[in-house]
Amino acid sequence: MTDKQYVKPGEYSVVDMLAVAAAREVQDGEVVFAGTGLPMLAIMLAQKVNAPNSKLIYEAGTIDSRGDSLPSSVGDPRCVTQASVASGLFDVFNQLQRGKVDLAYLGGAEIDKYGNVNTTAVGDYTSPSVRFPGSGGNPDINSLAKRTVFIMVQEKRRFKESVDYITSPGWMIRKWPEGTLAHRKDVYGKKFLGGPSAVITNMAVFRFDEEAGTIYVDTIHPGITREQLQENTGFELDFTRCKGETELPTYEELRILHENVDPEGIFLPARG
């Protein structure tokens, strides 16, 4: 798009910002693995704006879906619309195993500074204070996609020095059987394809120093201060590479998002 006209504060929601920021992660021509919710908004927006030749895989079993309306979940029959393949979990996870997936979107309950993600339990595994639904394919997708973007809520209890349980491995993980921290490349060996590349929250966009294996602040959303971001994080943040504010959505991106991607308001809040 040329002559971008950016929205003003108060003209977009948190969900709008998350969807637009996530969509911008997609490069044209990439194969993208998406789950239910915000990932659907992101990839469908990307296909209409910045990555028209990207290919979409829905976790329940469709490849290269080109629906005119937003599915309510990865199991919605609308996922099959114009799909090149309509099969099942075996086929789509086979694409992951073969190294064909460039980008995957995931969520999580907890994340640490190395990108390790917990979707299993809070507290001791055998007697947790909270038990989550579990992995749901999270570790497979995160381990086998060339890069992963996590979309999460920014809270101190979620951004921890060390997660209570590693469901999906990040850049520094425990090497079995000795249990010492080791880099993802060393643990995976020839199976290494990539790893977590970004975390997009309601407050900022984070990226990873892949060699050091640690997270850093890339951009901070408008209206959020560094102090607020640090207060909502359970470990010391690295601001040394912060580029400034996250680029606002454009009027055109929001128009497409609300009028073409999710006009029914399945995942987007109604606009005032």
Secondary structure, DSSP 8 states (H G I E B T S, - for coil): --S--B--TTSS-HHHHHHHHHHTT--TT-EEEE-SSHHHHHHHHHHHTT-TT-EEEETTTEES---SS--SSTTSGGGGTT-SEE--HHHHHHHHHTT---EEEE--SEEETT--EE-SEEEETTEEEEE----TTHHHHHHHSSEEEEE----TTTEESS-SS-SB--SEEEETTTTEEEEHHHHHGGG---EEEEEE-SSEEEEEETTTTEEEEEEE-TT--HHHHHHT-SS----TT--SB----BHHHHHHIIIII-TT-SSS----
